[in-house]
Amino acid sequence: MARKAPELNTGSMADISFLLLTFFLLVSNIDTDMGLSRKLPPMPDPGATPDVVNERNVFVVLVNARNQLLVEGVPTEIGQLKEKTKEFFLNPTNSPKLSDKEMKSIDLIGDYNKSKGVVSLRNDRSTKYGTYIQVQNEIAAAINEMRDDLAKEKFNKSFEDLNNEQRKAISKAIPVAVSEAEPKDIGGTK
Amino acid sequence: MARFKKSNKKETPGINTGSMSDIIFMFLFFFMVITTIRQGTLFVQTRVPSATEVQKLERKNLVSYIYIGTPKEKKYGAEPRIQLNDQFAFPSEIKEFIEKERAARSENDREFLTTSLKVDTAVVMGVVTDVKQELRKVGSYKINYSTKKGQKKK
């Protein structure tokens, strides 16, 4: 009679793999790389003259060294920035102080009263990065809300649920028009 | 009739744990695939700010990271410093860094290279602006301000 080979004890296998699992859980991090994506402008040509933009089409946001905001010459809290930005772009009352609009025909959407406005963001060298991001975030929020509203109006869906082409069309109608000024010291240093 | 005689001892059968290790291994592989091992050591403290309108960074292999923050160790001073790869750097070294990053990618992918700025909330914009100016000079225009996802205020 052949002797039966003893069975391998696999009971501790689970323990070993648990150990490996915990090790990997500790040394690795689930990379949630998120953030605000922006595109930097190319360096200006030294000889080129800056584009002349009508003053009513520029929405000036200044952030000083004490992290205070000056929007279109008026001191503003960060919480109000989103509404102000939306008002500037949409200009529901066609006020001559807010951005000018222009009829443009865009694929999928048709004629749309596109705003010519640009947000000009300027900050001091001593502005805190956190404040700067908050400002960027509020402007992005304003643009996203306007896009969402337009998407609901035209396609009956929120901007998130649109397909690529529809999204492109909406983005064309409401671009991320944020211009960052060439760095310069404003509002003094601390 | 011993054949059909039931045994008197009514023992509950033990649970078979043989497949337990397989399940755990599956977990292990899952975690190994979806996570990345922390690369290098950070010398600077980067508590990124939070924002609500965040976008996810796609294609992680096309992202190069620049860290800015105050050094963790006191001996390096309290001024915000820039960290590229595994060492402190000056803004003037960014050009070389980006060029190296570009050279490491295939030709087709180079234009999609994104620079992720992991910057501490308390850093002043002067340092960030210097970095941005350098990036503009090298022609690396796509940037991403790394943030946490914050709660939306209603």
Chai-1 contact restraints between the chains, C-beta under 6 A:
chainA,res_idxA,chainB,res_idxB,connection_type,confidence,min_distance_angstrom,max_distance_angstrom,comment,restraint_id
A,T10,B,G18,contact,1.0,0.0,6.0,A-B,restraint_1
A,M13,B,S21,contact,1.0,0.0,6.0,A-B,restraint_2
A,A14,B,M20,contact,1.0,0.0,6.0,A-B,restraint_3
A,A14,B,S21,contact,1.0,0.0,6.0,A-B,restraint_4
A,A14,B,I24,contact,1.0,0.0,6.0,A-B,restraint_5
A,S17,B,S21,contact,1.0,0.0,6.0,A-B,restraint_6
A,S17,B,I24,contact,1.0,0.0,6.0,A-B,restraint_7
A,S17,B,F25,contact,1.0,0.0,6.0,A-B,restraint_8
A,F18,B,I24,contact,1.0,0.0,6.0,A-B,restraint_9
A,L20,B,L28,contact,1.0,0.0,6.0,A-B,restraint_10
A,L21,B,I24,contact,1.0,0.0,6.0,A-B,restraint_11
A,L21,B,F27,contact,1.0,0.0,6.0,A-B,restraint_12
A,L21,B,L28,contact,1.0,0.0,6.0,A-B,restraint_13
A,F24,B,F31,contact,1.0,0.0,6.0,A-B,restraint_14
A,F24,B,M32,contact,1.0,0.0,6.0,A-B,restraint_15
A,S28,B,T35,contact,1.0,0.0,6.0,A-B,restraint_16
A,S28,B,I37,contact,1.0,0.0,6.0,A-B,restraint_17
A,I30,B,T35,contact,1.0,0.0,6.0,A-B,restraint_18
A,D31,B,T36,contact,1.0,0.0,6.0,A-B,restraint_19
A,D33,B,L57,contact,1.0,0.0,6.0,A-B,restraint_20
A,M34,B,V54,contact,1.0,0.0,6.0,A-B,restraint_21
A,M34,B,K56,contact,1.0,0.0,6.0,A-B,restraint_22
A,M34,B,K149,contact,1.0,0.0,6.0,A-B,restraint_23
A,G35,B,V54,contact,1.0,0.0,6.0,A-B,restraint_24
A,G35,B,N144,contact,1.0,0.0,6.0,A-B,restraint_25
A,G35,B,Y145,contact,1.0,0.0,6.0,A-B,restraint_26
A,G35,B,S146,contact,1.0,0.0,6.0,A-B,restraint_27
A,G35,B,T147,contact,1.0,0.0,6.0,A-B,restraint_28
A,L36,B,A51,contact,1.0,0.0,6.0,A-B,restraint_29
A,L36,B,Y145,contact,1.0,0.0,6.0,A-B,restraint_30
A,S37,B,Q55,contact,1.0,0.0,6.0,A-B,restraint_31
A,S37,B,N144,contact,1.0,0.0,6.0,A-B,restraint_32
A,R38,B,I143,contact,1.0,0.0,6.0,A-B,restraint_33
A,K39,B,Y141,contact,1.0,0.0,6.0,A-B,restraint_34
A,L40,B,R136,contact,1.0,0.0,6.0,A-B,restraint_35
A,L40,B,Y141,contact,1.0,0.0,6.0,A-B,restraint_36
A,L40,B,I143,contact,1.0,0.0,6.0,A-B,restraint_37
A,M43,B,R136,contact,1.0,0.0,6.0,A-B,restraint_38
A,N123,B,M125,contact,1.0,0.0,6.0,A-B,restraint_39
A,R125,B,M125,contact,1.0,0.0,6.0,A-B,restraint_40
A,R125,B,G126,contact,1.0,0.0,6.0,A-B,restraint_41
A,S126,B,V124,contact,1.0,0.0,6.0,A-B,restraint_42
A,T127,B,M125,contact,1.0,0.0,6.0,A-B,restraint_43
A,Y129,B,V119,contact,1.0,0.0,6.0,A-B,restraint_44
A,Y129,B,V123,contact,1.0,0.0,6.0,A-B,restraint_45
A,Y129,B,M125,contact,1.0,0.0,6.0,A-B,restraint_46
A,Y129,B,V128,contact,1.0,0.0,6.0,A-B,restraint_47
A,G130,B,P49,contact,1.0,0.0,6.0,A-B,restraint_48
A,G130,B,T121,contact,1.0,0.0,6.0,A-B,restraint_49
A,Y132,B,M125,contact,1.0,0.0,6.0,A-B,restraint_50
A,I133,B,P49,contact,1.0,0.0,6.0,A-B,restraint_51
A,I133,B,A51,contact,1.0,0.0,6.0,A-B,restraint_52
A,I133,B,Y145,contact,1.0,0.0,6.0,A-B,restraint_53
A,N137,B,A51,contact,1.0,0.0,6.0,A-B,restraint_54
A,N137,B,E53,contact,1.0,0.0,6.0,A-B,restraint_55
A,A140,B,E53,contact,1.0,0.0,6.0,A-B,restraint_56
A,A141,B,E53,contact,1.0,0.0,6.0,A-B,restraint_57
A,N144,B,E53,contact,1.0,0.0,6.0,A-B,restraint_58
A,P183,B,T129,contact,1.0,0.0,6.0,A-B,restraint_59
